[in-house]
Amino acid sequence: MADSPDTTELKRDYRPTVFLPKTDFPMKAGLPQKEPAILARWLEGDIYQQVRRARDGREKFILHDGPPYANGDMHIGHALNHILKDMVVRTQTLLGKDAPYVPGWDCHGLPIEWKVEEQYRKKKLNKDEVPVKEFRAECRAYAQHWVDTQREQLKRLGIGGDWDNPYLTMDFQAEATIVAELMKFAESGQIYRGAKPVMWSPVEKTALAEAEIEYEDITSTQIDVAFEIVESPIPELVGAHAIIWTTTPWTIPVNQGIAYGPDVVYQIERFDLSGGESQTLIYAGALRTALLARAGVVPGLKIVGSEIIAHIKGSDLAGTIARHPMHKLGGFFAKPRPFLPGDFVTTDQGTGLVHMAPDHGEDDFELCKANGIDPVFAVDAAGFYRPGWLWLGGQGSVINNKFNAPDGPICSDLREAGALLAASADFLHSYPHSWRSKAKVIYRCTPQWFVAIDRPLTHFSPETRAEQRWDNEGGADPVDEGQGATLRQLALNAIANTRFVPEKGRNRIGSMVEQRPDWVLSRQRAWGVPIALFVERKTGQLLVDHEVNQRIVAAIREQGVDAWDAENAAAFLGNRNPDAYEMVTDILDVWFDSGSTHAFVLESGRWPEQRWPADLYLEGSDQHRGWFQSSLLESCGTRGRAPFNAVLTHGFTMDAKGLKMSKSLGNTISPIDLMKEHGADILRLWALSVDFTEDHRIGKEILAGVADQYRKLRNTFRYLLGALADFREEEKVGIEAMPELELYMLHLTAELDKKLRQAVNDFDFNSYTRLLSDFANNDLSAFYFDIRKDVLYCEVNAETGFQTDKRRAYRTVLDELFQGLVRWLAPVLVFTTEEVWGTRYPDAESVHLQEWPEIPDVPADDGRWSALRELRTQVTEAIEPLRREKVIGSSLQAVVTLPELPASPDELAELFIVSSVKAGDAIRVDETDNNKCGRCWRYLPEVTEDGELCARCEDVLNA
């Protein structure tokens, strides 16, 4: 039946007798206006605690929140991340589990300190002149401001959580717990102080972790420098020049040697020059063409001839000594520069000879250390050579392009010394930058505190190691009982025993842990948790005293990080002489802070609904080297296993063209603006519709498609609410009394239920959302609702209330569908489903207190129904040309001929929504000769003339 008959063509107006769906649920969503009101009701009623009470005593599911930095508005990455977390928590809650969510923020470290310093710079103030406690107080206030701001933004996104009691790494209790975790490492002998080259930011004047580094392509100055050989077991080399190539000219002033590849074949070649001079060089023969393309050998002179004197193997260079190009300066520069064998030397580029600066390279440091050559610490924290340095003392910064340029002071001095063979500012390569300041970083050797990754740990019991599968049950290599596992082995074993979604995350973090160096714990900043340790001045040994440590932890719990102050040293040390001990003034790597959150959130008891370990950690894929790894190492070092059972990672959000979002490109998209324009539910639907495990896109057209998807889901709910108007429990019929179509729909719903449960288990929210959208569009709107609208409207007498059993069965199934869809979509469309639920049940509790629906498992012949639906599609396509040509006005006027009838003619006519179906030679559609029922508008043979009633309508009205 269509909307309503034209009363001028009918003998009687039957409209009062038919059912017309009615609902107050509007087609237009108006989400930006409605959602804040719904949110206000949730907050007023404390919906989070209502859910906690409803799930009290149930099986727990713990998702531990990875803390974002408290600096700036929420961006689209925050939105995606928190929507995914909310989806996990809500689906687990829907399954009946107790799934509490405690949001948190990372409040220490450079991101915040840098912003406060920016404010100082605008006021022309020097941070170093401000009392440190005052500076920390400003950092704390800055962090709190952004915690409060982001909290409101995340609430607006519909994220459910314990917003009144989040965790903050700057809370005194959290700071004390972080220090207590550090003490566990210290007391178990895992911490040491040593000088190693670490990633260093001259701009921020601190060491950086790998997770704080991003790589960008830059163009650097490349130079070829000649080192004169003064001693060698190969006579031809004395007086010759070894050629090294580097893209960091600033490291030449701290050169202490030259590395060669033992198996590389080197070429000794004499070049005859136009001025009558000659120059003998040694380099890797495989790189001759590239070297000559760069070098002029001697500036201003041309090569007029050359002779290869010898080919030698790198190992023959043992015992060869060169001198620094600036040797005339004396002192450090007059010392001999030995040739050292390095397995890392290759012939991929350069000259096959590598200059060694142990202050500024990991390979350099290790090779020089093995040969008794120590760092000289010539470059200070800001990237300048220290004032007393003989060459370029007080000058810099070393990351300044002009300082390293072909006409800069380094190259100019080398050129004047006759040692610069080539210099050009044209070498394009990837280079590390600080992700905060965006400035280039360097390797710089400084005394730092480290966690040893490969030191055997003996503080775990054999039982702990057995629990971690050290008894040849899998995971990493088994460990000798008397030795103990290393932190690296424990971490790799934990990775083997962790579920990763997607699975490729296992190899990603595994390869990082396999190759990572010792963990650099120390930072030379003010805003952070102190490395609250004492060092004995006489021996340089770390003080390991549990009672001292307990006093320190207690003080920080009461006063925060400001308690670590020289005025408290005597109180901490007790009977020890405070003059005999040095207080460490560095702060902890902020990744140690966040890596310890599992300890003070899951174990502290402040959130009693939590438990350790977490079932899931969920963050972006960059956290394999960040929070996932720091949490893994911290927990393995203190507890022998990971703090999580599973890790879920998502990709990054790109713009509509697939480009990374950046302010410089002007392609950033604010989730706050999107919510003002579209509403939070549209943003949530987008986040849960993309394949978030990979990088994904967002843009105007993409959101328009999501809005259309939302509109169809909303209209499905609107239809259900209208169709179920005045529905009563006593109307329901049992499965045994249902027509075949209703049984089939219940079967499809049960199959959907199984797929949705699997999607939740797999954290496959893209499939979860797509399954629901496809079901609503294809199985309901385009199929079931379409077929049964005639039954809904006409198999009832709206004046008397009589309805047929078929209609009762239909509405019974509609109720099942409503109960399922509104619950299944509640984790996705948190605001819309609350509106839907409240429209039908205005006095009921929130939809978010409901549990996963119980769907009866009804069997059906899937093959038969698939064939019928395919046949229905073919018939619809055959009818369409007649509609376009206006041979018929609607499908109800069609007579369909089929080569064979897979069901009765009446069942097929109902399925196809046509006048009649008969058997014939092929699929054919003709116009019916039947008359039109004045009430249901079907064209049937028993209707004697247009406007009269069909037999069914007669029965309904006379019942």
Buried (B, 14 or more C-beta within 10 A) or exposed (E): BEEEBEEEEBEEEBEEBBBEBEBEBEEEBEBBEBBBEBBEEBEEEEBBEBBBEBBEEBEBBBBBBBBBBBBEEBBBBBBBBBBBBBBBBBBBBBBEBBBBBBBBBBBBBBBBBBBBBEEBEEEEEEBEEBEBEEBBBBBBEBBBEBBEBBBEBBBBBBBBBBBEEBBBBBBBBBBBBBBBBBBBBBBBBBBBBEBBBBBBBBBBBBBBBBBBBEEEEBBBBBBBBBBBBBBBEBEBBBEBBBBBBBBBBBBBBBBBBBBBBBEBBBBBBBBBBEEEEBBBBBBBBBBBEBBBEBBBBBEEBEBEEBEEBEEBEBEBBBEBBBBBBBBEBEEBBEBEBBBBBBEEBBBEEBBBBBBBBBBBBBBBBBBBBEBEBEBBBBBBBEBBBEEEBBBBBEBBBBBBEEBBBBEBBBBBBBBEBBBBBBBBBEBEEEBBBBBBBEBBBBBBBBEBBBBBBEBBBEBBEEEBBEBBBBBEEEBBEBBEEEEBBBBBBBBBBBBBBBBBBBEEBBEBBBEBBEEBEBBBBBBBBBBBBBBBBBBEEEEEEBBBBEEBBEBBBBBBBEBBBBBBBEEBBEEBBEEBEBEEBBBBEBBBBBBBBBBBBBBBBBBBEBBEBBBBBBBBBBBBBBBBBBBBBBBBBBBBBBBBBBBBBBBBBBBBBBBBEEEEBEEEEEBEBEBBEBBEEBBBBBBBBBBBBBBBBEBBBBBEEBBEEBBEBBBEBBBBBBBBBBBBBEBEEEBBBEEEEBBEBBBBBBBBBBBBBEBBBEBBEEBBBBBBBBBBBEBBBEBBBBBBBBBBBBBBBBBBBBEEEBBBEBBBBBBBBBBBBBBBBBBBBBBBBBBBBBBBBBBBEEEEEBBBBBBBBEBEEBEBEEEEBEEBBEBBEEBBEBBEEBBEEEBBEBBBBBBBBBEEEEBEBEBBBBBBBBBBBBEEEEBEBBBBEBBBBBBBBBBBEEBEEBBBBBEBBBBBBEE
